[in-house]
């Protein structure tokens, strides 16, 4: 498949890196230094130019393109790129936008602007924040098989009951599989003998109830699903996050310093308490009992501000904090200094687009640990290496870094064991090392 990516920022670069091994990828960017770097660091054709211009798209081979991804930092440019591509090609077009209003306009007139699929960065980020908030200690959460299967990643604390125990000792859940352990920069495919150490990030796959039970077991007594939510900053992401919580029956509180913006969001969010104040005012935070919140989400405009707000909330005694970061290089720093979860909107966008590009092979895909590994859902066909074979037999023909985490058959969840036989039509959820994903998909 010939893929043209316009915009080689963090989103475009991440997509190109993921697709380069299995597709013919062309990347267009205005910056000469970025183009030169891509030429030598990736197996892609990098072109300097303006993707809104037909001449540049022709140079990129638009007539032969199967997919065009507009991922610049400008919403209007991305829409124009898709429209221009449609005048010269039948390629499927994807536009990345930040404003939800533009997404809603497009949804109201499907196919408008020459855009076949639109990804809204701010909405995706808000949805991710809400998803993670539902499980204590979770770093990442995704649903598969129509909600029948949940994947989650947890960081193990020193006082966790599973710390320094083997997976076999920790595994007391009927419908859950330990898939992998991340220890510093090392990825360990979980086996019964694998030891879970404090500080490890553990990936589990199973029924929502089992995963939630595991989450409750590894956290402090009394810590449960986040119910008292405080959002700091009425940026567009902050606004969308508050609306996401409202839509699910919560009544969050939102702190915004600017008078006009606070008034605007208060009128738009009927079930959110909007407080006009500086979120770094400790006296205000104590007076408003922010220290009693289950979760504080920092969505200010600026990574440094979000780091400060998150650390201040932690210092006041808040159980859990989530900070939004624009610079992905800060992610590890945020978590090292005490922020529980750092979410990068650009990374969420790249993941959503990459997930869509794999739609021919998978039902759903989720990246783990900044794309070190992926959790995928596939429907098993007649010719699959898994078909009519026991898991023990089938996995012998797959790379070692593949774990079958769950099976959905006719709406029923089956916890995989060595003797479980996979049948045609089953939906199988697998943990796969990203380095061998294409190899695995060919066999499945």
N, C-alpha and C positions, 0 to 999 in steps of 0.2 A: 504494500500500500504506500502511495506517495503522499506524504504529509507535509504541508507548509505551515510553519509556525511563525507568526509575525509578532515580534516583541520578545527580546531575549533577556528580560529581567529574571527575577527569581522564579516566576511561574513558568515562563517560556523555557528557561534553561532546564528546569526540573522535568518538564514534559519531554523535551528533546533527549535528555539523558535516559529517561525510561524507555523511549521508543526507538532509539538509534539502532539497537541490536536486531530488531525484527522488522523495521520498516525503512523505506527510503525517506529520509528526513531533510527538509530544507528549512533553514532558519533565516529570517529577515530582520535586520535591526539597523537603526540609523547610526549607531555608534561604531566608529571604525575599530577602536580598541577591542570592543566586545566581539565584533566579527572576526578579528584576527585571533583572539583567544579561543573562540569556538572552533576555528579552522584547525588548530593544533591540539585541542584537548578533547574533541568529540568526533565521532564518525558521522558527520553531517556536512551538507553543503551550506556554508554560511555566506549570505549576500548582504552587502550594505545598500540600504535604500529605504524609501518610504512606502510602507505596505498599503497605503491608501491610493497609490498611483498604479494605474493599469500597467505601465511600462515595467515597474518593479515586479509586479505579480507575473507578468509574462516571462521576465528573466528567471523567476523562481519555478517556471513550468506550470503555470496555473491550468493550462489546457489539459494536462495529464494528471492533475491532482485528484486524489480521492477524498482528502480531508484538509480543511483550512481552519486553523486555530488562531483567532485574534486575541492576543494576550498582552497588549500594551497596557500602560497605566491610565489610558484615557478612554472612557466609556464610548464617547462619540466616535473616536477613531476606530475602535473595534467594530462598531456597527457598520461604519462606512467600508471597512476592509471586507466584511462579509458580503455586503451589497455589491461591491466591486467584483469580488470573486464570482458571484452568481451570474454576472453579465458575460463571463468568459468561460464558465465551467459548470459542470453539474456536481461539483464537489460538495460534500456535506460540510456545513459551516458551524463553528462554535465561537461564540463571543463571550468574553469575560467582562463583567460589569461590576461596579460597586454599588450603584444605586438600586434599591428595591423598586422604586417607582418605574424605572426603565424596564425592569423585569416584568412588572405587572402590566405595563403597556404592551409588551411583546406577548405575554400570555393571553391577553385579551384579543389578540389578532395573530394567532399562530402562523408562522411563516413570514411575518412582516419583517421589513428591513433586509430581507435576504438571509436571515439568521435561522438556522435549523434547531440549534440548541443554545440556550443562554444560561450562564453560570453567574450567580450573584454572590460575590465574595463576602459581603457583610452578613447576608442572610445565612450562608453556609457556616460562618464563624459562630453566629448566634445559636444555630442548631447544634453545633458541636459542643458549645458551652453547656447547653441544656442537657444534652445526652450524657456528658461526663458527670454532671451534677447529680445524676440519679444513683450513682454508686459511690459510696465512701471509699476514699483512697485510690480511685481509678485514675489512670493517666490517659487512657483511651478507651472508647466504647463504640461498638458497631453491632448492628443487628443483621441477621441473615435468615434465609428461608421464611420470608414473610413474618418475621418476629418470633419464630419458633426457636431460633438459635442466637445466642449472644456471645460476642467475643469481647474480652476486656483485658487490659493490661494494668497491673498493680505494682506499686513499689512496696517492698517488704521492709518494715521497720524493725529495729533491733529488738523491740519487745513483742513482736508478732509471734503468735503460737506456732507458726510454721517455720520460723527462722531456725536455721541449723538442723533442719529435719530433711529427710529424703522425700522425694515426690511420692514414693510408695507410702510413706508414713503420713504424709499430708493429705493424700487422696482418699477422702472419706465421703465423696459426693457421688450419688448414683448416676447422674447424667451430666458429668463434666470431665473434660480432658485437659491435662496440663500439656500445653503445646511447646513452649520454649521458655528459656531463661536468658535474660540479657544481663551480663555482668560487666560493667564498664564498657569496653568496646568489643567484648566477646559475646557471640551468640551461641547458646547451647540448646540443642534439640533435647527436650525433656525425655528422660527415661526413668524407670522406677528407682534407679540408683542415684540419680542426680540430686545433689544437695542444694537446698535453697538457703542462700546466705543473706544476712541483713544488707540492705542496699540494692539487692537484685530487683529487676523488673520481670515479673512473671506474666506470661500470656496464657490465658485459659479460654476454652471454648466449650459451651454447653447450654443447657436450658437457662432461661432468665432467672428462674428461682434458684437453681444451683449456684449460678455465678453471683447472684445477690447474697446467697447464704455464705459463700466463700468470702465475699467482701466484708460482710458483717463479722465473720470469725477472725479476720486478720486485722481488724481495727479496734480502737479503744472501746470499751463497754459503753453502750448508750449512744455511740455515734452511728447514726442511721442516715437515711436519705435526707439530703439538704432541704430544709423547709423554710428557714428564715434566710432570705436572700437579700443581699445589699449589692447594688451595682454602682460603681464609682465612675462617673463620666457619661454624659448624654451624647457621646459621639454617635454616629450612625450605627456602629456595632452595639454600643450601649443601649440605644433605643430599640434595636431589633432584638436584643437579648431580653430586655424587659417585656417586649411584646410576646416573645416565645414563651416565657414563663407565664404570662397572663393567659395565653391560649391553652395552657395545660392546667389552669385552675389555681395558680399561685398568685400571691399579692406581694410582689417584690417592692423594695425601696430603692430609689435612685437618687444619687447625690450629684448635683450639677451647679457649678459656680456661676455661670453666666445667666443673668436674669431672664433675658429674652428666650434663650434656649430652654431654660427650665420651665417657663410658662408654656412654650410651644409643645414640649413633650408631655407636660401635665394634662393638656387638653386632649392629646392623642392617646393617652394611656389611662383609661378610667379606673383600672384596678391596681395601679402603681402609685405609691406614695412618693412624690417628687419633693426633695428637700434642696433648697437653694443655699449652698455653703461651699467653702473650700474643704476638700476632702482630706487635707493635711492638717486641719484644725483639730488637734487632739481633744480639746475640751468639748467641741461640738460632737465628735464621734462618741465620747464617753457619755455625754448628756443624752444622746439619741440611742444609747445601748447598742451601738454597732459591734461592740466587743462580744455581744451575745449571739451574733449571727452565726448560722451554720456555714455559710459560704459568702465570701466577698469576691466580686468579679471586678477587676480593674480594666476599664475600657476608655481611658483617657487618650488624648491625641499626643502620643509620644511614649517611646519605650521607657525612658528614664522616669517619667511621671508614673507609669504603671508599676514599675519596680518599687518606687518609693511608697506608693499607696498600698501595694500588697504587703510590703515589709512592715509598714505602720500598722496595718490590720493584724498581722501576725503578732506584733509586739503587744497589741491590746488584748490578745487572747483568742482571736478568731480561729476556729478549728481548721478551716480550709480556704485557700485562696487560689484564684485563677487569674493570670495576667495575660493580656493580649500584647503580642510583640510583632513589630513590622520587620525587624531585622532577625532573620532566622539564626544568625550566629550567636544571638543572645539567649537562645532557648536553654542551653545547658547552664549558662550563668544564672539565669532566673531560678532554675530548680536547685542549683547548688547552694544558693544563698538563702533558700527557704520558701520560695514560691512553689506551691504544690504542683501546679500545672501551668505551662506556658503554651499558648496557642498562637500560631502564626497564620493569619488570614490567607497569605499567598500560598502557603503549603496546603491548606485546606482546599483552595481553588485548584491547584495543580493536581491534587489527589482526585478530585471530582472529575476533572477532564480526562485524566489517565484512566480512571474507572470506566468512563464512557468509551474510550478507544478500545478497551478489551471486551466490549459488550458481545462481540461475535463468539467469543470463547468462554465467557463467564457470565453468570447471572449477577454477581456482585463481587467487588474487590475492595479491600481496605489495606492501606499501607500501615506498617508497623515500624516504629523507631526510625522515622525519617527515610522510609523505603529501604531499610535493611532487609525487611521481609514483607510478605504480603499474605493476607488471609483471603481466600477466594472461595466462591460458591459456584459449583458447576453442576449441570444436569448430565447424568451419565447416559451415554449413548450405547448402541449395540456394539460398536467397535472400540470402546474404551478399554484401556489396559485393566481397569477395575472390574469390568462387567463379569458377573457370575463367578467371581473368584473371592476367596476369603481375603480379608485385609492383610493377614500375615503373608499370604502368597503374593498379592498384588504389590504391596509396598516393597517387596524384594526387587521388583523391576523399576522402581522409582529411585531418584537420588535420596541419599540418607537424610538430607535436610527437608524432608516432607513429612508432615504429621496429619493424619485424617482425624479431624476434631469432632465432627458430628455428621449424622446422616438424617435427612428428612425423607420419609416414605409415605406418600398419601396423607400428608398432614400430621404424621406421627413422628416424634423425635426418637431416633435410635442412637444410643451411645455406642460408638464403635469399639469392638474388642477384636482380638486376633482372629477369632473364628467367625466373625460377622461376614456374611456374604453380601456383596454389593449387587444390586439388581438394576437393569435398565430402567431409566426414569427416575431413579433416586437423585436427590439433591445432596451433594456431598460438600462439606465445608472443610477446606484444607489450609494448613499453615505451610508456607513455602518460602524458602530462601529466595530473595529477589534475583540473585545471580543465576538461578536455574529455572526461573518462572517460564520462560519461553519453551524450554526443553520439556518441562512438565506438561504445559498446555498441549503440546503436540501429541503426547501420549494419552491425554484425557479426552 
